[in-house]
Amino acid sequence: MSTTLNRRRFLAGSAGAGAALATGSVPGCAQSTDSDSDPADHDDLEAFVDDAIESELAETDASGAVVSVVHDGSVALAKGYGETTFDGTDVTATETPVQTGSISKLVTFTAAMQLVDRGEIDPRSDVTDSLESVSIPDAEDPLTLAHLATHTPGFEIRSRNDTVGDLAHRQSLSTSISTYRPARVRPPGELMGYTNYAAAVTGQLVADVDGSSFEEYAQREIFAPLEMDRSTFAPVPDHLDGDGRDALVDALPWHSNVPPASGLWSTGADMAQFMLAHLQAGRTDAGRVLSREATEKMHSQWFSPHDELDGMAFGFFERTRDDVRLLSHGGSGPSYGSQLVLIPELELGLFVSFQGSQTGTAAGSFKDEFLDRYVPTTDAALTPDGRPERADELEGSYRPFPIHEHTTYGKLLLSAYTGDVEVRIEDDGTLVTDTGSTSRWVEIEPLVFRRVDGQRTLVFHEEGSDVTALSSDGMPWASVPITRLDDLSVQAGLALGASLVVLSGSLGWPLAAAVRRYRGPPQSRSGSPRRARLAAGGAGGLLFGFVVAVVVAFALVSALDAPSLLQRPPRGFGLLFVLPIAGAAATLVAVGYVVQAWLEGFWSLTVRVHYTAVVCALVVLLWLFRYWNLFWP
């Protein structure tokens, strides 16, 4: 073991955070003007937030933001900045609707914990015993609410039906869940694989057990008791009407089709009440939504892939800064970015939401600034002591397992969108991961690495003597090692090279025949040679025809403002997949003609070699089609 560092050790940063609170850096003063808290304390917090938010608005394309800070049982700050993107009005903490995105899941799992608290659901029992409106993908092992709340159900990422571009295409929750059910690619409870589908199923579970809709349940059991009067799972905020509602609908690029996962509309002030409830044992001055025992249970760790890693509470991501434990969740989309962080030990909570482009970056950056100020860390300066054990086995590329093992044609787009984790070992023994940005790690025990600042951990999993996956505090999915042939750049090269060879036959042979007819009387080219070229050329035409047809369909769907091909393909789209299947059949015939051509010696040697190359290139393309699930819709 090259370096030792106790993961849960209490470091000076924790004391520093407490000192910041004691000196009033995060005061417990209310937002109201008649607060009896120290104005100087409030001014300190507000000045910091003002400066940080204005800086983010200036440096990004965000148009506005809202920030809520709660501490010690009261609202320390709730304030809006800038303008809305949809009608240009000033952002306020009490009225401006904000999209919370995946933070919606925290309300959903709070609702589920209420039912657990009442004894209406056993979190360790098979959810199919309580689901009445929908069925979920079958598997040998039971799927439990605990698996759903920790994103360990083993589902592939569902690339379809999570959003719609037009409210007219929005479905009921049960219909959305039942359409395009994701495959179960791993046993539940094995690896973490973040997915909207888990929260969507949880929302339907709540509805089925309660005998109502999920939206009705959330309104009755969470929003009403906490007086979150501007919060809703409706597709458009209830308190908007007239021009404001129309402007918002026109400005939204998409609407959630799985509200329990991503459909919550709220305000900065309402989210402050939600945070207070979680920081005060399930209650606020307005009402109670969880018992003290249920709140503690929800905040406790429910899953971790390794003893050295942060894991998942019940719906919350668990993080530590030195020895201070955080519970958090984020949410982002094309026009917004939101972050929520609770620090129960310090009775401190933060919600921030930006509107406009680049908002995910802005929300994350502000959250980091806030934590650096009020929950400071004493960063380590870890250095390696030689190369890691099994270093050669660790280097290479890794891909999130819910994408690498995906079963639909969405696999290609998802792989390109998320990218791979590249792992290499430097000469001094430092392990480097590259996901678009790089992190440096030092081995603290075999297959366990700590980031050089001491704030995150990365673990390689093994089965027997084989490295099978890696997990990290900062990754929503466990990633599995991929081979050189799985690499996107390698496959792009294969696709380009094989396509050029196939086109040399599919286009070259007809062109050559046309030239021959132009130069002189047509020659008889019947029999096996002609049929061989028809088989190989036809196979290439079918494969390229499929690609062209998909591109045309994509353009038509976009022009008609219909649901995208990835989200919800139009009726009849599946018929296009007959083309690659027919192409595969024609390729098999062409393989037979390759054998016949060499046995019977028709054509010259050069022509036989070229024909063989074309057929081999067809086989390569078919392998790529199979790899990316392009033989079925």
C-alpha positions as CSV (number, residue, x, y, z in Angstrom):
1,M,0.0,0.0,0.0
2,S,1.6,3.2,-1.2
3,T,-0.3,5.8,0.8
4,T,-2.6,5.6,3.8
5,L,-5.5,8.0,4.5
6,N,-8.6,7.3,6.5
7,R,-11.6,8.1,4.4
8,R,-13.7,9.2,7.4
9,R,-11.0,11.0,9.3
10,F,-12.1,14.3,10.9
11,L,-9.9,17.0,9.4
12,A,-9.6,20.7,10.2
13,G,-12.0,21.6,7.4
14,S,-15.0,20.4,9.5
15,A,-13.9,22.7,12.3
16,G,-13.4,25.5,9.8
17,A,-17.0,25.1,8.6
18,G,-18.3,25.2,12.1
19,A,-16.2,28.3,12.8
20,A,-17.6,30.0,9.7
21,L,-21.1,29.4,11.1
22,A,-20.2,30.5,14.6
23,T,-18.8,33.8,13.3
24,G,-22.0,34.5,11.3
25,S,-20.8,33.7,7.8
26,V,-24.0,31.7,7.3
27,P,-26.4,33.4,9.6
28,G,-29.7,32.0,10.8
29,C,-31.7,35.0,9.8
30,A,-35.0,35.0,8.0
31,Q,-35.7,36.7,4.7
32,S,-38.5,38.9,6.1
33,T,-37.6,42.5,6.8
34,D,-38.8,42.2,10.4
35,S,-36.2,39.6,11.2
36,D,-34.5,40.1,14.5
37,S,-31.3,38.5,13.2
38,D,-28.1,40.4,13.0
39,P,-28.2,42.5,9.8
40,A,-24.4,42.4,9.4
41,D,-24.6,38.6,9.2
42,H,-27.3,38.7,6.5
43,D,-25.3,41.4,4.7
44,D,-22.2,39.1,4.6
45,L,-24.1,36.2,3.1
46,E,-26.0,38.4,0.6
47,A,-22.9,40.2,-0.5
48,F,-21.2,36.9,-1.2
49,V,-24.1,35.5,-3.1
50,D,-24.6,38.7,-5.1
51,D,-21.0,38.8,-6.2
52,A,-20.9,35.1,-7.1
53,I,-24.2,35.1,-9.0
54,E,-23.5,38.3,-10.9
55,S,-20.1,36.9,-11.9
56,E,-21.7,33.7,-13.3
57,L,-24.3,35.8,-15.2
58,A,-21.6,37.9,-16.7
59,E,-19.4,34.9,-17.6
60,T,-22.1,32.7,-19.1
61,D,-25.1,33.1,-21.3
62,A,-27.5,32.7,-18.4
63,S,-30.1,35.4,-18.2
64,G,-31.2,35.0,-14.6
65,A,-31.0,32.9,-11.4
66,V,-32.6,32.3,-8.0
67,V,-30.8,31.3,-4.8
68,S,-32.2,30.0,-1.5
69,V,-30.1,29.4,1.6
70,V,-31.5,27.9,4.7
71,H,-29.7,27.5,8.0
72,D,-30.5,26.7,11.6
73,G,-34.2,26.3,11.0
74,S,-34.9,29.4,9.0
75,V,-34.5,31.0,5.5
76,A,-31.2,32.9,5.5
77,L,-31.6,34.1,1.9
78,A,-34.1,33.7,-0.9
79,K,-33.4,36.1,-3.8
80,G,-33.8,36.4,-7.6
81,Y,-31.3,37.8,-10.1
82,G,-31.5,38.9,-13.7
83,E,-34.4,38.2,-16.0
84,T,-36.4,35.2,-17.2
85,T,-35.7,33.7,-20.6
86,F,-39.3,33.4,-21.5
87,D,-40.8,36.9,-21.0
88,G,-37.9,39.1,-19.7
89,T,-39.4,39.9,-16.3
90,D,-37.3,40.1,-13.2
91,V,-36.6,36.8,-11.5
92,T,-38.0,36.7,-8.0
93,A,-37.7,34.0,-5.3
94,T,-41.4,33.8,-4.6
95,E,-43.1,34.0,-8.1
96,T,-40.7,33.0,-10.9
97,P,-41.2,29.4,-11.9
98,V,-38.0,27.4,-12.1
99,Q,-37.3,24.0,-13.6
100,T,-35.7,21.7,-11.1
101,G,-35.1,18.8,-13.5
102,S,-33.8,15.8,-11.8
103,I,-34.1,17.4,-8.4
104,S,-37.7,16.3,-8.9
105,K,-36.6,12.9,-7.9
106,L,-36.0,14.1,-4.3
107,V,-39.7,14.9,-4.0
108,T,-40.6,11.5,-5.5
109,F,-38.4,9.6,-3.1
110,T,-39.7,11.7,-0.2
111,A,-43.2,10.6,-1.2
112,A,-42.0,7.0,-1.3
113,M,-40.4,7.2,2.1
114,Q,-43.7,8.5,3.5
115,L,-45.4,5.3,2.4
116,V,-42.5,3.3,3.9
117,D,-42.9,5.3,7.1
118,R,-46.6,4.3,7.2
119,G,-45.9,0.7,6.6
120,E,-47.6,0.7,3.2
121,I,-44.5,-0.3,1.3
122,D,-41.6,-2.5,2.3
123,P,-38.5,-1.0,0.7
124,R,-36.8,-4.5,0.5
125,S,-39.7,-6.3,-1.2
126,D,-40.4,-6.8,-4.9
127,V,-42.1,-3.6,-6.2
128,T,-44.2,-5.8,-8.6
129,D,-46.2,-6.8,-5.6
130,S,-47.5,-3.2,-5.4
131,L,-47.4,-2.0,-9.0
132,E,-50.9,-2.3,-10.5
133,S,-50.9,0.0,-13.5
134,V,-47.7,-1.0,-15.2
135,S,-45.4,-3.9,-15.6
136,I,-41.6,-3.6,-15.6
137,P,-38.9,-5.7,-17.4
138,D,-38.7,-9.2,-16.0
139,A,-35.6,-10.5,-14.2
140,E,-34.7,-13.4,-12.1
141,D,-33.9,-11.3,-9.0
142,P,-36.7,-9.1,-7.4
143,L,-36.5,-5.4,-8.0
144,T,-37.1,-3.4,-4.8
145,L,-37.8,0.3,-3.9
146,A,-34.3,0.3,-2.4
147,H,-32.9,-0.5,-5.8
148,L,-34.9,2.3,-7.4
149,A,-34.0,4.9,-4.8
150,T,-30.2,4.1,-5.2
151,H,-30.2,3.8,-9.0
152,T,-29.1,0.2,-8.8
153,P,-32.0,-1.6,-10.6
154,G,-29.6,-2.8,-13.4
155,F,-31.6,-1.0,-16.2
156,E,-30.0,0.2,-19.4
157,I,-30.5,4.0,-19.9
158,R,-33.9,4.5,-21.5
159,S,-33.1,6.7,-24.4
160,R,-36.8,7.0,-25.4
161,N,-39.9,8.7,-24.2
162,D,-38.5,10.8,-21.3
163,T,-39.3,14.1,-23.0
164,V,-41.7,15.5,-25.6
165,G,-41.4,18.7,-27.7
166,D,-45.1,19.5,-27.7
167,L,-47.6,19.2,-24.9
168,A,-50.0,17.5,-27.2
169,H,-47.6,14.5,-27.2
170,R,-47.3,14.2,-23.4
171,Q,-48.5,10.9,-22.1
172,S,-49.9,9.7,-18.7
173,L,-47.2,8.4,-16.4
174,S,-48.4,4.8,-16.7
175,T,-48.4,5.0,-20.5
176,S,-45.0,6.7,-20.6
177,I,-43.5,3.9,-18.3
178,S,-45.1,1.1,-20.3
179,T,-43.8,2.5,-23.7
180,Y,-40.3,1.5,-24.5
181,R,-39.4,-0.4,-21.3
182,P,-35.6,-0.5,-20.8
183,A,-33.9,-3.9,-20.6
184,R,-32.5,-5.2,-17.3
185,V,-28.8,-5.6,-18.3
186,R,-27.4,-6.2,-14.8
187,P,-28.7,-7.9,-11.6
188,P,-30.2,-5.3,-9.2
189,G,-28.0,-4.0,-6.4
190,E,-24.8,-4.8,-8.3
191,L,-23.6,-1.5,-9.9
192,M,-24.9,2.1,-9.9
193,G,-26.5,3.2,-13.2
194,Y,-28.4,6.5,-13.0
195,T,-31.7,6.4,-14.8
196,N,-34.9,8.5,-15.0
197,Y,-36.8,5.3,-15.3
198,A,-36.2,4.3,-11.7
199,A,-37.8,7.5,-10.4
200,A,-40.7,7.2,-13.0
201,V,-41.5,3.7,-11.7
202,T,-41.3,5.0,-8.1
203,G,-43.8,7.7,-8.9
204,Q,-46.2,5.2,-10.3
205,L,-45.6,2.9,-7.3
206,V,-46.7,5.8,-5.1
207,A,-49.8,6.4,-7.2
208,D,-50.8,2.8,-7.2
209,V,-50.4,2.3,-3.5
210,D,-52.2,5.5,-2.7
211,G,-55.0,5.0,-5.3
212,S,-54.5,8.4,-6.9
213,S,-52.3,10.0,-9.5
214,F,-48.7,10.9,-8.6
215,E,-49.3,14.6,-9.2
216,E,-52.3,14.5,-6.8
217,Y,-50.3,12.7,-4.1
218,A,-47.4,15.1,-4.2
219,Q,-49.8,18.1,-4.0
220,R,-51.7,16.7,-1.1
221,E,-48.9,15.1,1.0
222,I,-45.9,17.3,0.3
223,F,-46.7,20.6,-1.3
224,A,-49.8,21.5,0.8
225,P,-48.3,20.6,4.2
226,L,-45.2,22.6,3.5
227,E,-47.2,25.5,1.9
228,M,-45.2,25.1,-1.3
229,D,-48.0,26.9,-3.1
230,R,-46.0,27.5,-6.3
231,S,-44.8,24.0,-6.8
232,T,-46.4,21.5,-9.1
233,F,-45.8,18.5,-11.4
234,A,-48.2,19.9,-13.9
235,P,-46.6,20.4,-17.4
236,V,-46.8,24.2,-16.9
237,P,-46.8,26.0,-13.5
238,D,-50.3,26.4,-12.2
239,H,-49.9,30.0,-11.0
240,L,-49.0,31.3,-14.5
241,D,-51.8,32.5,-16.8
242,G,-52.3,34.6,-19.9
243,D,-49.3,36.0,-21.6
244,G,-46.8,34.6,-19.1
245,R,-48.0,31.0,-19.6
246,D,-48.0,31.3,-23.4
247,A,-44.6,32.8,-23.4
248,L,-43.2,30.1,-21.2
249,V,-44.8,27.3,-23.3
250,D,-43.4,28.8,-26.5
251,A,-39.9,29.1,-25.0
252,L,-39.6,25.6,-23.6
253,P,-37.6,23.3,-25.9
254,W,-39.2,20.2,-24.3
255,H,-41.6,19.0,-21.6
256,S,-41.0,16.1,-19.2
257,N,-42.8,12.9,-20.1
258,V,-41.8,11.3,-16.7
259,P,-42.7,14.0,-14.2
260,P,-41.5,12.1,-11.0
261,A,-38.0,12.1,-12.6
262,S,-37.8,15.6,-14.1
263,G,-41.1,17.4,-14.1
264,L,-41.1,19.5,-10.9
265,W,-41.8,23.3,-11.3
266,S,-41.1,25.3,-8.2
267,T,-39.7,28.6,-6.9
268,G,-36.7,29.5,-4.8
269,A,-38.9,30.2,-1.8
270,D,-40.7,26.9,-2.1
271,M,-37.5,24.9,-2.4
272,A,-36.3,26.6,0.8
273,Q,-39.3,25.0,2.6
274,F,-38.5,21.6,1.1
275,M,-34.9,21.9,2.3
276,L,-36.0,23.0,5.8
277,A,-38.3,20.0,6.1
278,H,-35.4,17.7,5.4
279,L,-33.0,19.5,7.7
280,Q,-35.6,19.7,10.6
281,A,-36.5,16.0,10.9
282,G,-39.3,16.1,8.4
283,R,-41.2,19.3,9.4
284,T,-41.3,23.1,9.1
285,D,-43.4,25.6,10.9
286,A,-46.1,25.0,8.3
287,G,-46.4,21.2,8.7
288,R,-44.7,17.8,8.8
289,V,-44.1,15.4,5.8
290,L,-41.8,12.8,7.4
291,S,-41.3,11.5,10.9
292,R,-37.9,12.0,12.5
293,E,-37.1,8.3,12.1
294,A,-38.1,8.3,8.4
295,T,-36.0,11.4,7.8
296,E,-33.0,9.8,9.4
297,K,-33.6,6.6,7.4
298,M,-33.9,8.6,4.2
299,H,-30.7,10.4,4.8
300,S,-28.7,7.3,5.8
301,Q,-26.6,5.4,3.3
302,W,-28.5,2.8,1.4
303,F,-25.9,1.7,-1.2
304,S,-22.2,2.1,-1.8
305,P,-20.3,0.0,-4.3
306,H,-17.3,-0.1,-1.9
307,D,-16.5,0.8,1.7
308,E,-14.2,3.6,0.6
309,L,-16.7,5.2,-1.7
310,D,-19.5,7.7,-1.0
311,G,-22.8,6.1,-2.2
312,M,-26.5,6.8,-2.2
313,A,-28.9,7.8,0.5
314,F,-32.6,7.3,-0.3
315,G,-32.7,9.3,-3.6
316,F,-29.9,11.7,-2.5
317,F,-26.3,11.5,-3.7
318,E,-23.9,11.2,-0.8
319,R,-20.7,13.2,-0.8
320,T,-18.1,14.1,1.8
321,R,-15.9,17.2,2.2
322,D,-13.2,16.1,4.6
323,D,-15.5,14.6,7.3
324,V,-18.6,16.7,6.6
325,R,-21.3,14.7,4.9
326,L,-23.4,16.3,2.1
327,L,-26.6,15.1,0.5
328,S,-27.2,16.5,-3.0
329,H,-28.8,16.3,-6.4
330,G,-28.7,18.3,-9.6
331,G,-30.9,18.8,-12.6
332,S,-30.2,20.4,-15.9
333,G,-31.6,20.8,-19.4
334,P,-31.1,22.9,-22.6
335,S,-32.3,26.1,-20.9
336,Y,-31.8,25.6,-17.1
337,G,-29.4,24.3,-14.5
338,S,-30.3,23.6,-10.9
339,Q,-28.4,22.3,-7.8
340,L,-29.6,21.4,-4.3
341,V,-27.3,20.6,-1.4
342,L,-28.0,19.7,2.2
343,I,-25.4,19.6,5.0
344,P,-27.4,18.1,7.9
345,E,-24.5,18.3,10.3
346,L,-24.4,22.1,9.8
347,E,-28.2,22.5,9.4
348,L,-27.3,24.2,6.1
349,G,-29.0,24.0,2.7
350,L,-28.5,25.5,-0.7
351,F,-30.8,25.6,-3.8
352,V,-29.7,27.5,-6.9
353,S,-31.2,27.6,-10.4
354,F,-30.1,29.4,-13.5
355,Q,-32.1,30.1,-16.7
356,G,-30.6,30.3,-20.2
357,S,-27.8,28.4,-21.9
358,Q,-24.6,27.3,-20.1
359,T,-26.7,27.0,-17.0
360,G,-25.4,23.6,-15.9
361,T,-21.9,25.0,-15.7
362,A,-23.1,28.1,-13.9
363,A,-25.1,26.2,-11.3
364,G,-22.2,23.8,-10.6
365,S,-19.7,26.6,-10.4
366,F,-21.8,28.6,-7.9
367,K,-22.4,25.5,-5.8
368,D,-18.6,24.9,-5.6
369,E,-18.0,28.5,-4.7
370,F,-20.6,28.3,-1.9
371,L,-19.2,25.1,-0.5
372,D,-15.6,26.4,-0.6
373,R,-16.7,29.4,1.4
374,Y,-19.0,27.7,4.0
375,V,-17.9,24.1,4.0
376,P,-14.1,24.5,3.4
377,T,-11.8,21.6,3.0
378,T,-8.2,20.9,4.0
379,D,-7.1,19.4,0.8
380,A,-4.4,16.8,1.0
381,A,-1.3,16.7,-1.2
382,L,-1.1,13.0,-2.0
383,T,1.8,11.7,-4.0
384,P,2.4,8.2,-5.2
385,D,5.0,5.9,-4.0
386,G,5.8,3.9,-7.1
387,R,3.5,2.4,-9.7
388,P,0.1,1.0,-8.6
389,E,-0.3,-2.7,-8.2
390,R,-1.7,-4.2,-11.4
391,A,-1.1,-1.0,-13.3
392,D,-1.0,-2.5,-16.7
393,E,-4.5,-4.1,-16.1
394,L,-6.0,-0.7,-15.2
395,E,-5.0,1.3,-18.2
396,G,-7.4,1.6,-21.1
397,S,-10.9,2.9,-21.9
398,Y,-14.1,2.4,-19.8
399,R,-17.7,3.1,-20.7
400,P,-20.8,3.4,-18.5
401,F,-22.3,-0.1,-18.4
402,P,-26.0,1.1,-19.0
403,I,-24.7,2.5,-22.3
404,H,-22.1,-0.1,-23.3
405,E,-24.7,-2.9,-22.7
406,H,-27.6,-1.0,-24.3
407,T,-30.0,-3.0,-26.4
408,T,-31.5,-0.4,-28.7
409,Y,-30.3,1.9,-31.6
410,G,-30.0,4.7,-29.0
411,K,-26.7,3.1,-28.0
412,L,-24.7,5.0,-30.6
413,L,-26.0,8.5,-29.7
414,L,-25.7,7.8,-26.0
415,S,-22.1,6.6,-26.4
416,A,-21.2,9.7,-28.4
417,Y,-22.9,12.0,-25.9
418,T,-21.4,10.7,-22.7
419,G,-17.9,9.7,-23.9
420,D,-15.6,7.2,-22.4
421,V,-13.3,7.3,-19.3
422,E,-9.7,7.1,-20.4
423,V,-7.3,5.7,-17.8
424,R,-3.5,5.9,-18.0
425,I,-0.6,5.6,-15.5
426,E,2.1,8.3,-15.6
427,D,5.8,7.6,-15.0
428,D,5.6,8.7,-11.3
429,G,2.8,6.2,-10.6
430,T,-0.1,8.7,-10.7
431,L,-3.3,7.3,-12.2
432,V,-5.0,9.8,-14.6
433,T,-8.6,9.7,-15.7
434,D,-9.8,11.7,-18.6
435,T,-13.5,12.4,-19.2
436,G,-13.0,15.6,-21.1
437,S,-11.4,17.0,-18.0
438,T,-8.6,15.2,-16.2
439,S,-8.3,14.0,-12.6
440,R,-5.2,12.6,-10.9
441,W,-5.3,9.8,-8.4
442,V,-3.0,8.0,-6.0
443,E,-3.3,4.4,-4.9
444,I,-4.1,4.0,-1.2
445,E,-4.6,0.3,-1.3
446,P,-4.9,-2.2,-4.1
447,L,-7.5,-1.1,-6.7
448,V,-8.5,1.9,-4.5
449,F,-7.3,5.4,-5.5
450,R,-7.8,8.8,-3.8
451,R,-7.7,12.0,-5.8
452,V,-4.6,14.0,-5.1
453,D,-6.5,16.6,-3.2
454,G,-8.0,13.9,-1.0
455,Q,-11.6,14.8,-1.8
456,R,-12.8,11.9,-3.9
457,T,-12.2,8.2,-4.3
458,L,-12.1,5.8,-7.3
459,V,-12.3,2.0,-7.0
460,F,-11.7,-0.7,-9.6
461,H,-14.0,-3.7,-9.1
462,E,-12.8,-7.2,-9.8
463,E,-14.3,-10.7,-10.3
464,G,-11.7,-13.4,-9.6
465,S,-8.5,-11.9,-11.1
466,D,-10.2,-9.7,-13.7
467,V,-10.9,-6.0,-13.4
468,T,-14.5,-5.7,-14.3
469,A,-15.5,-2.0,-13.6
470,L,-14.6,1.2,-12.0
471,S,-16.7,3.5,-9.8
472,S,-16.1,6.9,-8.4
473,D,-17.7,9.4,-6.0
474,G,-18.2,11.7,-8.9
475,M,-19.7,9.3,-11.5
476,P,-23.4,8.5,-11.8
477,W,-22.6,5.2,-13.6
478,A,-20.2,2.4,-13.0
479,S,-18.1,2.0,-16.1
480,V,-16.8,-1.3,-17.6
481,P,-13.6,-1.8,-19.6
482,I,-13.9,-1.8,-23.3
483,T,-11.6,-3.2,-26.0
484,R,-9.9,-1.4,-28.8
485,L,-12.6,-2.5,-31.2
486,D,-15.2,-0.8,-28.9
487,D,-13.5,2.5,-29.2
488,L,-15.6,5.1,-31.1
489,S,-12.7,6.5,-33.1
490,V,-11.6,3.0,-34.2
491,Q,-15.1,2.1,-35.2
492,A,-15.4,5.4,-37.1
493,G,-12.3,4.5,-39.1
494,L,-13.6,1.0,-39.8
495,A,-17.0,2.4,-40.9
496,L,-15.3,4.9,-43.2
497,G,-12.9,2.5,-44.7
498,A,-15.5,-0.3,-45.2
499,S,-18.0,2.2,-46.7
500,L,-15.5,3.3,-49.3
501,V,-14.7,-0.2,-50.3
502,V,-18.4,-1.2,-50.6
503,L,-19.1,2.0,-52.6
504,S,-16.3,1.0,-55.0
505,G,-18.5,-2.0,-55.9
506,S,-22.1,-0.7,-55.3
507,L,-21.3,2.4,-57.4
508,G,-18.3,1.3,-59.3
509,W,-19.8,-1.8,-61.0
510,P,-22.8,0.0,-62.4
511,L,-20.6,2.9,-63.6
512,A,-18.2,0.5,-65.3
513,A,-21.1,-1.3,-67.0
514,A,-22.5,2.1,-68.2
515,V,-19.1,3.0,-69.6
516,R,-18.9,-0.4,-71.4
517,R,-22.3,0.1,-73.0
518,Y,-21.3,3.6,-74.1
519,R,-18.1,2.4,-75.8
520,G,-19.6,-0.5,-77.7
521,P,-22.3,-3.1,-78.2
522,P,-23.5,-4.6,-74.9
523,Q,-21.8,-7.8,-73.9
524,S,-23.6,-10.7,-72.4
525,R,-23.0,-10.9,-68.7
526,S,-25.5,-13.4,-67.4
527,G,-25.0,-16.2,-65.0
528,S,-23.1,-16.3,-61.7
529,P,-20.8,-13.3,-62.2
530,R,-23.7,-11.0,-62.8
531,R,-25.7,-12.4,-59.9
532,A,-22.7,-12.1,-57.6
533,R,-22.3,-8.4,-58.3
534,L,-26.1,-7.9,-57.9
535,A,-25.9,-9.6,-54.5
536,A,-23.0,-7.6,-53.2
537,G,-24.0,-4.3,-54.8
538,G,-27.6,-4.8,-53.6
539,A,-26.4,-5.5,-50.0
540,G,-24.4,-2.2,-50.0
541,G,-27.4,-0.3,-51.4
542,L,-29.7,-1.6,-48.8
543,L,-27.3,-0.7,-45.9
544,F,-26.6,2.8,-47.3
545,G,-30.3,3.2,-48.1
546,F,-31.2,2.5,-44.4
547,V,-28.8,5.2,-43.3
548,V,-30.1,7.7,-45.8
549,A,-33.7,6.8,-44.9
550,V,-33.0,7.4,-41.2
551,V,-31.5,10.8,-42.0
552,V,-34.4,11.8,-44.1
553,A,-36.9,10.6,-41.4
554,F,-35.0,12.6,-38.8
555,A,-35.2,15.7,-41.0
556,L,-38.9,15.2,-41.7
557,V,-39.7,14.6,-38.0
558,S,-37.8,17.7,-37.0
559,A,-39.6,19.8,-39.7
560,L,-43.0,18.6,-38.5
561,D,-42.1,19.4,-34.8
562,A,-43.0,15.8,-33.9
563,P,-41.4,13.7,-31.2
564,S,-37.8,12.8,-32.1
565,L,-36.8,9.5,-33.6
566,L,-34.9,8.8,-30.4
567,Q,-37.6,9.8,-28.0
568,R,-40.7,8.4,-29.7
569,P,-40.4,7.2,-33.3
570,P,-43.4,7.7,-35.6
571,R,-45.6,4.8,-36.5
572,G,-44.1,2.8,-39.3
573,F,-40.5,3.8,-38.5
574,G,-39.7,0.2,-37.6
575,L,-40.3,-0.9,-41.2
576,L,-37.0,0.8,-42.2
577,F,-35.2,-1.9,-40.2
578,V,-36.2,-4.4,-42.9
579,L,-33.4,-2.8,-45.0
580,P,-30.4,-3.9,-42.9
581,I,-32.0,-7.3,-42.4
582,A,-32.3,-7.7,-46.2
583,G,-28.8,-6.4,-46.6
584,A,-27.5,-9.1,-44.2
585,A,-29.3,-11.8,-46.3
586,A,-27.9,-10.4,-49.5
587,T,-24.4,-10.4,-47.9
588,L,-24.7,-14.1,-47.1
589,V,-25.5,-14.8,-50.7
590,A,-22.5,-12.7,-51.7
591,V,-20.3,-14.7,-49.4
592,G,-21.4,-17.8,-51.3
593,Y,-20.4,-16.2,-54.6
594,V,-17.0,-15.4,-53.2
595,V,-16.4,-19.1,-52.6
596,Q,-17.8,-19.9,-56.0
597,A,-15.7,-17.3,-57.8
598,W,-12.4,-18.7,-56.3
599,L,-13.4,-22.3,-56.9
600,E,-14.6,-21.8,-60.5
601,G,-12.2,-19.0,-61.4
602,F,-14.6,-16.6,-63.1
603,W,-13.3,-13.1,-63.5
604,S,-9.6,-12.1,-63.5
605,L,-7.5,-12.4,-60.3
606,T,-7.8,-8.6,-59.8
607,V,-11.5,-8.6,-60.1
608,R,-11.9,-11.6,-57.7
609,V,-9.7,-9.8,-55.1
610,H,-11.8,-6.7,-55.4
611,Y,-15.1,-8.6,-55.1
612,T,-13.8,-10.4,-52.1
613,A,-12.7,-7.1,-50.5
614,V,-16.2,-5.6,-51.1
615,V,-17.9,-8.6,-49.4
616,C,-15.4,-8.5,-46.5
617,A,-16.2,-4.8,-46.1
618,L,-19.9,-5.6,-46.1
619,V,-19.3,-8.1,-43.3
620,V,-17.5,-5.3,-41.3
621,L,-20.5,-3.0,-41.8
622,L,-22.9,-5.7,-40.7
623,W,-20.8,-6.2,-37.6
624,L,-21.0,-2.5,-36.9
625,F,-24.8,-2.5,-37.5
626,R,-25.1,-5.4,-35.0
627,Y,-22.8,-3.7,-32.5
628,W,-25.0,-0.6,-32.5
629,N,-28.3,-2.5,-32.5
630,L,-29.4,-1.4,-36.0
631,F,-31.1,-4.6,-37.0
632,W,-34.3,-3.9,-35.0
633,P,-36.3,-0.9,-33.8
